[in-house]
Amino acid sequence: MKVMYTAEAEVTGEGRKGYGRTPDDRLNVDLSVPKGLGGDDGPGTNPEQLFAVGYAACFHGALKKVARESGDSADGSTIDSRVSLGSADDGLSLAVELEVTIPGKTQEEAQKLVEAAHQVCPYSRATRGNIEVILTAKNG
């Protein structure tokens, strides 16, 4: 792999209940444990929320790229993401749902763009075969 960019972050405290920041101070977040995981549901974010935003942003970039490269458009598109943490036989596991809405497209056109984006999105490539990822294409 030829590295094009490296993100850095530091987390302190009690892991899921702590503080995270990037060296450039563009991201500074308190971390809290959701009630569903036995926490106090404090004011901070959690790793699943951060992953949901990161995956959605990356997927949206991939969607725009594949649309542009095919001479199409994904203008006005949105990605709604859900990241679930649950138990599996061998420990905890993640699952992702991405609902992709592309206005002005038929269902078939939207589905084709979503499938193409899923092939090139770095998050999709990293998770493929490791966690369940459900994609839903909608023609907004």
WOFENZI-V523014 format. One record per backbone hydrogen bond with DSSP energy under -1.0 kcal/mol. CO is the residue of the C=O (numbers start at 1). NH is the residue of the N-H. Records with the same first field share a line. If there is no record, write none. Layout:
CO = NH, NH
This chain:
10 = 21
12 = 19
17 = 14
18 = 31
19 = 12
20 = 29
21 = 10
22 = 25
27 = 22
29 = 20
30 = 45
33 = 41
34 = 37, 39
35 = 38
45 = 32
46 = 50
47 = 51
48 = 52
49 = 53
50 = 54
51 = 55
52 = 56
53 = 57
54 = 58
55 = 59
56 = 60
57 = 61
58 = 62
59 = 63
60 = 64
61 = 65
62 = 66
63 = 67
64 = 68
65 = 69
66 = 70
67 = 72
68 = 71
74 = 77
78 = 101
80 = 99
82 = 97
84 = 95
86 = 93
88 = 91
91 = 88
93 = 86
95 = 84
96 = 134
97 = 82
98 = 136
99 = 80
100 = 138
101 = 78
102 = 105
106 = 110
107 = 111
108 = 112
109 = 113
110 = 114
111 = 115
112 = 116
113 = 117
114 = 118
117 = 121
121 = 125
122 = 126
123 = 127
124 = 128
127 = 130, 131
132 = 96
134 = 98
136 = 100
138 = 102, 140
